[in-house]
Amino acid sequence: MWLEEEFPYYQFNIEMDSFSGKPYNMNVYNGIQEWKKMRERRENYDISDDEYLEWKLNFKIENELH
């Protein structure tokens, strides 16, 4: 997420196969999916750059490791 601050709008793709199996991996995958949704909202001007940065500063991955 933070590399994006120096290189806005770069493309980031990870295959789901890399995350299969472990609950921790799914937490990371879900976090990346949420990030991609927020990036898309910013790119579509649904949210401002400031709102996007605020989201990144406060984002927490939901813990599904129970």
mmCIF file of the N, C-alpha and C atoms, coordinates in Angstrom:
data_MODEL
# 
_entry.id   MODEL 
# 
loop_
_atom_site.group_PDB 
_atom_site.id 
_atom_site.type_symbol 
_atom_site.label_atom_id 
_atom_site.label_alt_id 
_atom_site.label_comp_id 
_atom_site.label_asym_id 
_atom_site.label_entity_id 
_atom_site.label_seq_id 
_atom_site.pdbx_PDB_ins_code 
_atom_site.Cartn_x 
_atom_site.Cartn_y 
_atom_site.Cartn_z 
_atom_site.occupancy 
_atom_site.B_iso_or_equiv 
_atom_site.pdbx_formal_charge 
_atom_site.auth_seq_id 
_atom_site.auth_comp_id 
_atom_site.auth_asym_id 
_atom_site.auth_atom_id 
_atom_site.pdbx_PDB_model_num 
ATOM 1   N N  . MET A 1 1  ? 0.813   -1.198  0.000   1.00 0.00 ? 1  MET A N  1 
ATOM 2   C CA . MET A 1 1  ? 0.000   0.000   0.000   1.00 0.00 ? 1  MET A CA 1 
ATOM 3   C C  . MET A 1 1  ? 0.852   1.255   0.000   1.00 0.00 ? 1  MET A C  1 
ATOM 4   N N  . TRP A 1 2  ? 1.944   1.218   0.714   1.00 0.00 ? 2  TRP A N  1 
ATOM 5   C CA . TRP A 1 2  ? 2.720   2.457   0.878   1.00 0.00 ? 2  TRP A CA 1 
ATOM 6   C C  . TRP A 1 2  ? 3.610   2.747   -0.314  1.00 0.00 ? 2  TRP A C  1 
ATOM 7   N N  . LEU A 1 3  ? 3.984   1.747   -1.085  1.00 0.00 ? 3  LEU A N  1 
ATOM 8   C CA . LEU A 1 3  ? 4.729   1.984   -2.316  1.00 0.00 ? 3  LEU A CA 1 
ATOM 9   C C  . LEU A 1 3  ? 3.912   2.871   -3.251  1.00 0.00 ? 3  LEU A C  1 
ATOM 10  N N  . GLU A 1 4  ? 2.614   2.729   -3.155  1.00 0.00 ? 4  GLU A N  1 
ATOM 11  C CA . GLU A 1 4  ? 1.698   3.514   -3.975  1.00 0.00 ? 4  GLU A CA 1 
ATOM 12  C C  . GLU A 1 4  ? 1.842   5.020   -3.738  1.00 0.00 ? 4  GLU A C  1 
ATOM 13  N N  . GLU A 1 5  ? 2.289   5.415   -2.573  1.00 0.00 ? 5  GLU A N  1 
ATOM 14  C CA . GLU A 1 5  ? 2.469   6.841   -2.295  1.00 0.00 ? 5  GLU A CA 1 
ATOM 15  C C  . GLU A 1 5  ? 3.542   7.454   -3.191  1.00 0.00 ? 5  GLU A C  1 
ATOM 16  N N  . GLU A 1 6  ? 4.528   6.664   -3.575  1.00 0.00 ? 6  GLU A N  1 
ATOM 17  C CA . GLU A 1 6  ? 5.568   7.165   -4.484  1.00 0.00 ? 6  GLU A CA 1 
ATOM 18  C C  . GLU A 1 6  ? 5.253   6.884   -5.942  1.00 0.00 ? 6  GLU A C  1 
ATOM 19  N N  . PHE A 1 7  ? 4.460   5.832   -6.206  1.00 0.00 ? 7  PHE A N  1 
ATOM 20  C CA . PHE A 1 7  ? 4.114   5.439   -7.566  1.00 0.00 ? 7  PHE A CA 1 
ATOM 21  C C  . PHE A 1 7  ? 2.598   5.272   -7.681  1.00 0.00 ? 7  PHE A C  1 
ATOM 22  N N  . PRO A 1 8  ? 1.878   6.390   -7.705  1.00 0.00 ? 8  PRO A N  1 
ATOM 23  C CA . PRO A 1 8  ? 0.408   6.302   -7.748  1.00 0.00 ? 8  PRO A CA 1 
ATOM 24  C C  . PRO A 1 8  ? -0.081  5.546   -8.978  1.00 0.00 ? 8  PRO A C  1 
ATOM 25  N N  . TYR A 1 9  ? -1.139  4.803   -8.779  1.00 0.00 ? 9  TYR A N  1 
ATOM 26  C CA . TYR A 1 9  ? -1.840  4.094   -9.838  1.00 0.00 ? 9  TYR A CA 1 
ATOM 27  C C  . TYR A 1 9  ? -1.034  2.964   -10.484 1.00 0.00 ? 9  TYR A C  1 
ATOM 28  N N  . TYR A 1 10 ? 0.009   2.466   -9.808  1.00 0.00 ? 10 TYR A N  1 
ATOM 29  C CA . TYR A 1 10 ? 0.695   1.300   -10.358 1.00 0.00 ? 10 TYR A CA 1 
ATOM 30  C C  . TYR A 1 10 ? -0.226  0.096   -10.209 1.00 0.00 ? 10 TYR A C  1 
ATOM 31  N N  . GLN A 1 11 ? -0.006  -0.932  -11.008 1.00 0.00 ? 11 GLN A N  1 
ATOM 32  C CA . GLN A 1 11 ? -0.862  -2.121  -10.983 1.00 0.00 ? 11 GLN A CA 1 
ATOM 33  C C  . GLN A 1 11 ? -0.258  -3.193  -10.090 1.00 0.00 ? 11 GLN A C  1 
ATOM 34  N N  . PHE A 1 12 ? -1.108  -3.815  -9.289  1.00 0.00 ? 12 PHE A N  1 
ATOM 35  C CA . PHE A 1 12 ? -0.694  -4.823  -8.334  1.00 0.00 ? 12 PHE A CA 1 
ATOM 36  C C  . PHE A 1 12 ? -1.640  -6.004  -8.455  1.00 0.00 ? 12 PHE A C  1 
ATOM 37  N N  . ASN A 1 13 ? -1.123  -7.161  -8.874  1.00 0.00 ? 13 ASN A N  1 
ATOM 38  C CA . ASN A 1 13 ? -1.973  -8.343  -9.038  1.00 0.00 ? 13 ASN A CA 1 
ATOM 39  C C  . ASN A 1 13 ? -1.312  -9.542  -8.381  1.00 0.00 ? 13 ASN A C  1 
ATOM 40  N N  . ILE A 1 14 ? -2.098  -10.268 -7.602  1.00 0.00 ? 14 ILE A N  1 
ATOM 41  C CA . ILE A 1 14 ? -1.635  -11.499 -6.964  1.00 0.00 ? 14 ILE A CA 1 
ATOM 42  C C  . ILE A 1 14 ? -2.687  -12.563 -7.229  1.00 0.00 ? 14 ILE A C  1 
ATOM 43  N N  . GLU A 1 15 ? -2.238  -13.744 -7.610  1.00 0.00 ? 15 GLU A N  1 
ATOM 44  C CA . GLU A 1 15 ? -3.145  -14.842 -7.874  1.00 0.00 ? 15 GLU A CA 1 
ATOM 45  C C  . GLU A 1 15 ? -3.661  -15.439 -6.567  1.00 0.00 ? 15 GLU A C  1 
ATOM 46  N N  . MET A 1 16 ? -4.923  -15.830 -6.545  1.00 0.00 ? 16 MET A N  1 
ATOM 47  C CA . MET A 1 16 ? -5.541  -16.426 -5.364  1.00 0.00 ? 16 MET A CA 1 
ATOM 48  C C  . MET A 1 16 ? -4.816  -17.701 -4.952  1.00 0.00 ? 16 MET A C  1 
ATOM 49  N N  . ASP A 1 17 ? -4.271  -18.445 -5.898  1.00 0.00 ? 17 ASP A N  1 
ATOM 50  C CA . ASP A 1 17 ? -3.575  -19.702 -5.583  1.00 0.00 ? 17 ASP A CA 1 
ATOM 51  C C  . ASP A 1 17 ? -2.460  -19.497 -4.573  1.00 0.00 ? 17 ASP A C  1 
ATOM 52  N N  . SER A 1 18 ? -1.863  -18.317 -4.552  1.00 0.00 ? 18 SER A N  1 
ATOM 53  C CA . SER A 1 18 ? -0.782  -18.016 -3.619  1.00 0.00 ? 18 SER A CA 1 
ATOM 54  C C  . SER A 1 18 ? -1.271  -17.962 -2.181  1.00 0.00 ? 18 SER A C  1 
ATOM 55  N N  . PHE A 1 19 ? -2.579  -17.831 -1.971  1.00 0.00 ? 19 PHE A N  1 
ATOM 56  C CA . PHE A 1 19 ? -3.128  -17.611 -0.642  1.00 0.00 ? 19 PHE A CA 1 
ATOM 57  C C  . PHE A 1 19 ? -3.922  -18.791 -0.098  1.00 0.00 ? 19 PHE A C  1 
ATOM 58  N N  . SER A 1 20 ? -4.074  -19.827 -0.866  1.00 0.00 ? 20 SER A N  1 
ATOM 59  C CA . SER A 1 20 ? -4.970  -20.903 -0.445  1.00 0.00 ? 20 SER A CA 1 
ATOM 60  C C  . SER A 1 20 ? -4.427  -21.675 0.761   1.00 0.00 ? 20 SER A C  1 
ATOM 61  N N  . GLY A 1 21 ? -5.377  -22.188 1.543   1.00 0.00 ? 21 GLY A N  1 
ATOM 62  C CA . GLY A 1 21 ? -5.016  -23.105 2.606   1.00 0.00 ? 21 GLY A CA 1 
ATOM 63  C C  . GLY A 1 21 ? -5.032  -22.581 4.021   1.00 0.00 ? 21 GLY A C  1 
ATOM 64  N N  . LYS A 1 22 ? -4.286  -21.586 4.322   1.00 0.00 ? 22 LYS A N  1 
ATOM 65  C CA . LYS A 1 22 ? -4.108  -21.127 5.697   1.00 0.00 ? 22 LYS A CA 1 
ATOM 66  C C  . LYS A 1 22 ? -4.987  -19.918 6.008   1.00 0.00 ? 22 LYS A C  1 
ATOM 67  N N  . PRO A 1 23 ? -5.549  -19.858 7.232   1.00 0.00 ? 23 PRO A N  1 
ATOM 68  C CA . PRO A 1 23 ? -6.373  -18.700 7.615   1.00 0.00 ? 23 PRO A CA 1 
ATOM 69  C C  . PRO A 1 23 ? -5.611  -17.378 7.516   1.00 0.00 ? 23 PRO A C  1 
ATOM 70  N N  . TYR A 1 24 ? -4.328  -17.349 7.921   1.00 0.00 ? 24 TYR A N  1 
ATOM 71  C CA . TYR A 1 24 ? -3.550  -16.110 7.826   1.00 0.00 ? 24 TYR A CA 1 
ATOM 72  C C  . TYR A 1 24 ? -3.484  -15.638 6.377   1.00 0.00 ? 24 TYR A C  1 
ATOM 73  N N  . ASN A 1 25 ? -3.259  -16.573 5.474   1.00 0.00 ? 25 ASN A N  1 
ATOM 74  C CA . ASN A 1 25 ? -3.184  -16.217 4.056   1.00 0.00 ? 25 ASN A CA 1 
ATOM 75  C C  . ASN A 1 25 ? -4.495  -15.607 3.574   1.00 0.00 ? 25 ASN A C  1 
ATOM 76  N N  . MET A 1 26 ? -5.603  -16.134 4.057   1.00 0.00 ? 26 MET A N  1 
ATOM 77  C CA . MET A 1 26 ? -6.897  -15.590 3.656   1.00 0.00 ? 26 MET A CA 1 
ATOM 78  C C  . MET A 1 26 ? -7.088  -14.186 4.225   1.00 0.00 ? 26 MET A C  1 
ATOM 79  N N  . ASN A 1 27 ? -6.586  -13.936 5.427   1.00 0.00 ? 27 ASN A N  1 
ATOM 80  C CA . ASN A 1 27 ? -6.643  -12.577 5.984   1.00 0.00 ? 27 ASN A CA 1 
ATOM 81  C C  . ASN A 1 27 ? -5.907  -11.600 5.073   1.00 0.00 ? 27 ASN A C  1 
ATOM 82  N N  . VAL A 1 28 ? -4.731  -11.991 4.623   1.00 0.00 ? 28 VAL A N  1 
ATOM 83  C CA . VAL A 1 28 ? -3.941  -11.130 3.734   1.00 0.00 ? 28 VAL A CA 1 
ATOM 84  C C  . VAL A 1 28 ? -4.670  -10.944 2.408   1.00 0.00 ? 28 VAL A C  1 
ATOM 85  N N  . TYR A 1 29 ? -5.167  -12.023 1.858   1.00 0.00 ? 29 TYR A N  1 
ATOM 86  C CA . TYR A 1 29 ? -5.904  -11.948 0.593   1.00 0.00 ? 29 TYR A CA 1 
ATOM 87  C C  . TYR A 1 29 ? -7.108  -11.015 0.713   1.00 0.00 ? 29 TYR A C  1 
ATOM 88  N N  . ASN A 1 30 ? -7.887  -11.171 1.779   1.00 0.00 ? 30 ASN A N  1 
ATOM 89  C CA . ASN A 1 30 ? -9.060  -10.316 1.982   1.00 0.00 ? 30 ASN A CA 1 
ATOM 90  C C  . ASN A 1 30 ? -8.658  -8.851  2.131   1.00 0.00 ? 30 ASN A C  1 
ATOM 91  N N  . GLY A 1 31 ? -7.552  -8.593  2.812   1.00 0.00 ? 31 GLY A N  1 
ATOM 92  C CA . GLY A 1 31 ? -7.049  -7.224  2.946   1.00 0.00 ? 31 GLY A CA 1 
ATOM 93  C C  . GLY A 1 31 ? -6.670  -6.628  1.599   1.00 0.00 ? 31 GLY A C  1 
ATOM 94  N N  . ILE A 1 32 ? -6.024  -7.419  0.769   1.00 0.00 ? 32 ILE A N  1 
ATOM 95  C CA . ILE A 1 32 ? -5.641  -6.945  -0.566  1.00 0.00 ? 32 ILE A CA 1 
ATOM 96  C C  . ILE A 1 32 ? -6.877  -6.679  -1.415  1.00 0.00 ? 32 ILE A C  1 
ATOM 97  N N  . GLN A 1 33 ? -7.887  -7.533  -1.297  1.00 0.00 ? 33 GLN A N  1 
ATOM 98  C CA . GLN A 1 33 ? -9.122  -7.320  -2.056  1.00 0.00 ? 33 GLN A CA 1 
ATOM 99  C C  . GLN A 1 33 ? -9.809  -6.027  -1.621  1.00 0.00 ? 33 GLN A C  1 
ATOM 100 N N  . GLU A 1 34 ? -9.829  -5.772  -0.321  1.00 0.00 ? 34 GLU A N  1 
ATOM 101 C CA . GLU A 1 34 ? -10.427 -4.529  0.189   1.00 0.00 ? 34 GLU A CA 1 
ATOM 102 C C  . GLU A 1 34 ? -9.659  -3.318  -0.335  1.00 0.00 ? 34 GLU A C  1 
ATOM 103 N N  . TRP A 1 35 ? -8.342  -3.409  -0.337  1.00 0.00 ? 35 TRP A N  1 
ATOM 104 C CA . TRP A 1 35 ? -7.496  -2.335  -0.851  1.00 0.00 ? 35 TRP A CA 1 
ATOM 105 C C  . TRP A 1 35 ? -7.808  -2.075  -2.332  1.00 0.00 ? 35 TRP A C  1 
ATOM 106 N N  . LYS A 1 36 ? -7.924  -3.152  -3.113  1.00 0.00 ? 36 LYS A N  1 
ATOM 107 C CA . LYS A 1 36 ? -8.218  -2.989  -4.533  1.00 0.00 ? 36 LYS A CA 1 
ATOM 108 C C  . LYS A 1 36 ? -9.562  -2.288  -4.745  1.00 0.00 ? 36 LYS A C  1 
ATOM 109 N N  . LYS A 1 37 ? -10.558 -2.613  -3.909  1.00 0.00 ? 37 LYS A N  1 
ATOM 110 C CA . LYS A 1 37 ? -11.864 -1.945  -4.020  1.00 0.00 ? 37 LYS A CA 1 
ATOM 111 C C  . LYS A 1 37 ? -11.727 -0.451  -3.743  1.00 0.00 ? 37 LYS A C  1 
ATOM 112 N N  . MET A 1 38 ? -10.956 -0.116  -2.720  1.00 0.00 ? 38 MET A N  1 
ATOM 113 C CA . MET A 1 38 ? -10.783 1.297   -2.372  1.00 0.00 ? 38 MET A CA 1 
ATOM 114 C C  . MET A 1 38 ? -9.994  2.036   -3.455  1.00 0.00 ? 38 MET A C  1 
ATOM 115 N N  . ARG A 1 39 ? -8.994  1.395   -4.016  1.00 0.00 ? 39 ARG A N  1 
ATOM 116 C CA . ARG A 1 39 ? -8.247  2.009   -5.130  1.00 0.00 ? 39 ARG A CA 1 
ATOM 117 C C  . ARG A 1 39 ? -9.185  2.314   -6.287  1.00 0.00 ? 39 ARG A C  1 
ATOM 118 N N  . GLU A 1 40 ? -10.046 1.355   -6.592  1.00 0.00 ? 40 GLU A N  1 
ATOM 119 C CA . GLU A 1 40 ? -10.987 1.543   -7.691  1.00 0.00 ? 40 GLU A CA 1 
ATOM 120 C C  . GLU A 1 40 ? -11.940 2.692   -7.397  1.00 0.00 ? 40 GLU A C  1 
ATOM 121 N N  . ARG A 1 41 ? -12.406 2.797   -6.160  1.00 0.00 ? 41 ARG A N  1 
ATOM 122 C CA . ARG A 1 41 ? -13.289 3.915   -5.789  1.00 0.00 ? 41 ARG A CA 1 
ATOM 123 C C  . ARG A 1 41 ? -12.573 5.253   -5.981  1.00 0.00 ? 41 ARG A C  1 
ATOM 124 N N  . ARG A 1 42 ? -11.284 5.298   -5.612  1.00 0.00 ? 42 ARG A N  1 
ATOM 125 C CA . ARG A 1 42 ? -10.528 6.542   -5.799  1.00 0.00 ? 42 ARG A CA 1 
ATOM 126 C C  . ARG A 1 42 ? -10.345 6.836   -7.284  1.00 0.00 ? 42 ARG A C  1 
ATOM 127 N N  . GLU A 1 43 ? -9.997  5.812   -8.058  1.00 0.00 ? 43 GLU A N  1 
ATOM 128 C CA . GLU A 1 43 ? -9.782  6.000   -9.495  1.00 0.00 ? 43 GLU A CA 1 
ATOM 129 C C  . GLU A 1 43 ? -11.057 6.444   -10.205 1.00 0.00 ? 43 GLU A C  1 
ATOM 130 N N  . ASN A 1 44 ? -12.216 6.047   -9.670  1.00 0.00 ? 44 ASN A N  1 
ATOM 131 C CA . ASN A 1 44 ? -13.508 6.448   -10.245 1.00 0.00 ? 44 ASN A CA 1 
ATOM 132 C C  . ASN A 1 44 ? -14.038 7.742   -9.632  1.00 0.00 ? 44 ASN A C  1 
ATOM 133 N N  . TYR A 1 45 ? -13.246 8.366   -8.786  1.00 0.00 ? 45 TYR A N  1 
ATOM 134 C CA . TYR A 1 45 ? -13.607 9.618   -8.111  1.00 0.00 ? 45 TYR A CA 1 
ATOM 135 C C  . TYR A 1 45 ? -14.821 9.470   -7.185  1.00 0.00 ? 45 TYR A C  1 
ATOM 136 N N  . ASP A 1 46 ? -15.048 8.244   -6.685  1.00 0.00 ? 46 ASP A N  1 
ATOM 137 C CA . ASP A 1 46 ? -16.098 8.040   -5.682  1.00 0.00 ? 46 ASP A CA 1 
ATOM 138 C C  . ASP A 1 46 ? -15.648 8.557   -4.320  1.00 0.00 ? 46 ASP A C  1 
ATOM 139 N N  . ILE A 1 47 ? -14.335 8.544   -4.098  1.00 0.00 ? 47 ILE A N  1 
ATOM 140 C CA . ILE A 1 47 ? -13.743 9.101   -2.882  1.00 0.00 ? 47 ILE A CA 1 
ATOM 141 C C  . ILE A 1 47 ? -12.565 9.971   -3.283  1.00 0.00 ? 47 ILE A C  1 
ATOM 142 N N  . SER A 1 48 ? -12.209 10.893  -2.416  1.00 0.00 ? 48 SER A N  1 
ATOM 143 C CA . SER A 1 48 ? -11.089 11.793  -2.704  1.00 0.00 ? 48 SER A CA 1 
ATOM 144 C C  . SER A 1 48 ? -9.761  11.119  -2.336  1.00 0.00 ? 48 SER A C  1 
ATOM 145 N N  . ASP A 1 49 ? -8.678  11.712  -2.788  1.00 0.00 ? 49 ASP A N  1 
ATOM 146 C CA . ASP A 1 49 ? -7.350  11.220  -2.412  1.00 0.00 ? 49 ASP A CA 1 
ATOM 147 C C  . ASP A 1 49 ? -7.168  11.273  -0.897  1.00 0.00 ? 49 ASP A C  1 
ATOM 148 N N  . ASP A 1 50 ? -7.693  12.321  -0.275  1.00 0.00 ? 50 ASP A N  1 
ATOM 149 C CA . ASP A 1 50 ? -7.588  12.443  1.186   1.00 0.00 ? 50 ASP A CA 1 
ATOM 150 C C  . ASP A 1 50 ? -8.371  11.340  1.895   1.00 0.00 ? 50 ASP A C  1 
ATOM 151 N N  . GLU A 1 51 ? -9.558  11.029  1.403   1.00 0.00 ? 51 GLU A N  1 
ATOM 152 C CA . GLU A 1 51 ? -10.347 9.949   2.004   1.00 0.00 ? 51 GLU A CA 1 
ATOM 153 C C  . GLU A 1 51 ? -9.640  8.601   1.834   1.00 0.00 ? 51 GLU A C  1 
ATOM 154 N N  . TYR A 1 52 ? -9.029  8.414   0.691   1.00 0.00 ? 52 TYR A N  1 
ATOM 155 C CA . TYR A 1 52 ? -8.290  7.179   0.421   1.00 0.00 ? 52 TYR A CA 1 
ATOM 156 C C  . TYR A 1 52 ? -7.096  7.054   1.358   1.00 0.00 ? 52 TYR A C  1 
ATOM 157 N N  . LEU A 1 53 ? -6.346  8.116   1.524   1.00 0.00 ? 53 LEU A N  1 
ATOM 158 C CA . LEU A 1 53 ? -5.200  8.093   2.433   1.00 0.00 ? 53 LEU A CA 1 
ATOM 159 C C  . LEU A 1 53 ? -5.664  7.845   3.866   1.00 0.00 ? 53 LEU A C  1 
ATOM 160 N N  . GLU A 1 54 ? -6.739  8.465   4.259   1.00 0.00 ? 54 GLU A N  1 
ATOM 161 C CA . GLU A 1 54 ? -7.284  8.250   5.611   1.00 0.00 ? 54 GLU A CA 1 
ATOM 162 C C  . GLU A 1 54 ? -7.676  6.781   5.804   1.00 0.00 ? 54 GLU A C  1 
ATOM 163 N N  . TRP A 1 55 ? -8.263  6.176   4.785   1.00 0.00 ? 55 TRP A N  1 
ATOM 164 C CA . TRP A 1 55 ? -8.617  4.755   4.858   1.00 0.00 ? 55 TRP A CA 1 
ATOM 165 C C  . TRP A 1 55 ? -7.355  3.916   5.054   1.00 0.00 ? 55 TRP A C  1 
ATOM 166 N N  . LYS A 1 56 ? -6.313  4.199   4.274   1.00 0.00 ? 56 LYS A N  1 
ATOM 167 C CA . LYS A 1 56 ? -5.074  3.427   4.407   1.00 0.00 ? 56 LYS A CA 1 
ATOM 168 C C  . LYS A 1 56 ? -4.450  3.589   5.789   1.00 0.00 ? 56 LYS A C  1 
ATOM 169 N N  . LEU A 1 57 ? -4.494  4.785   6.325   1.00 0.00 ? 57 LEU A N  1 
ATOM 170 C CA . LEU A 1 57 ? -3.904  5.021   7.648   1.00 0.00 ? 57 LEU A CA 1 
ATOM 171 C C  . LEU A 1 57 ? -4.651  4.281   8.749   1.00 0.00 ? 57 LEU A C  1 
ATOM 172 N N  . ASN A 1 58 ? -5.918  3.998   8.556   1.00 0.00 ? 58 ASN A N  1 
ATOM 173 C CA . ASN A 1 58 ? -6.744  3.384   9.598   1.00 0.00 ? 58 ASN A CA 1 
ATOM 174 C C  . ASN A 1 58 ? -7.194  1.957   9.296   1.00 0.00 ? 58 ASN A C  1 
ATOM 175 N N  . PHE A 1 59 ? -6.765  1.399   8.190   1.00 0.00 ? 59 PHE A N  1 
ATOM 176 C CA . PHE A 1 59 ? -7.208  0.058   7.800   1.00 0.00 ? 59 PHE A CA 1 
ATOM 177 C C  . PHE A 1 59 ? -6.671  -1.002  8.755   1.00 0.00 ? 59 PHE A C  1 
ATOM 178 N N  . LYS A 1 60 ? -7.560  -1.920  9.135   1.00 0.00 ? 60 LYS A N  1 
ATOM 179 C CA . LYS A 1 60 ? -7.173  -3.059  9.961   1.00 0.00 ? 60 LYS A CA 1 
ATOM 180 C C  . LYS A 1 60 ? -7.730  -4.324  9.317   1.00 0.00 ? 60 LYS A C  1 
ATOM 181 N N  . ILE A 1 61 ? -6.899  -5.328  9.208   1.00 0.00 ? 61 ILE A N  1 
ATOM 182 C CA . ILE A 1 61 ? -7.339  -6.612  8.665   1.00 0.00 ? 61 ILE A CA 1 
ATOM 183 C C  . ILE A 1 61 ? -8.171  -7.315  9.731   1.00 0.00 ? 61 ILE A C  1 
ATOM 184 N N  . GLU A 1 62 ? -9.338  -7.797  9.333   1.00 0.00 ? 62 GLU A N  1 
ATOM 185 C CA . GLU A 1 62 ? -10.177 -8.564  10.243  1.00 0.00 ? 62 GLU A CA 1 
ATOM 186 C C  . GLU A 1 62 ? -9.464  -9.861  10.586  1.00 0.00 ? 62 GLU A C  1 
ATOM 187 N N  . ASN A 1 63 ? -9.449  -10.224 11.849  1.00 0.00 ? 63 ASN A N  1 
ATOM 188 C CA . ASN A 1 63 ? -8.781  -11.435 12.299  1.00 0.00 ? 63 ASN A CA 1 
ATOM 189 C C  . ASN A 1 63 ? -9.733  -12.624 12.187  1.00 0.00 ? 63 ASN A C  1 
ATOM 190 N N  . GLU A 1 64 ? -9.433  -13.536 11.281  1.00 0.00 ? 64 GLU A N  1 
ATOM 191 C CA . GLU A 1 64 ? -10.248 -14.732 11.085  1.00 0.00 ? 64 GLU A CA 1 
ATOM 192 C C  . GLU A 1 64 ? -9.472  -15.969 11.512  1.00 0.00 ? 64 GLU A C  1 
ATOM 193 N N  . LEU A 1 65 ? -8.581  -15.826 12.462  1.00 0.00 ? 65 LEU A N  1 
ATOM 194 C CA . LEU A 1 65 ? -7.720  -16.934 12.862  1.00 0.00 ? 65 LEU A CA 1 
ATOM 195 C C  . LEU A 1 65 ? -8.288  -17.764 14.011  1.00 0.00 ? 65 LEU A C  1 
ATOM 196 N N  . HIS A 1 66 ? -9.518  -17.622 14.388  1.00 0.00 ? 66 HIS A N  1 
ATOM 197 C CA . HIS A 1 66 ? -10.068 -18.353 15.527  1.00 0.00 ? 66 HIS A CA 1 
ATOM 198 C C  . HIS A 1 66 ? -10.060 -19.831 15.235  1.00 0.00 ? 66 HIS A C  1 
# 
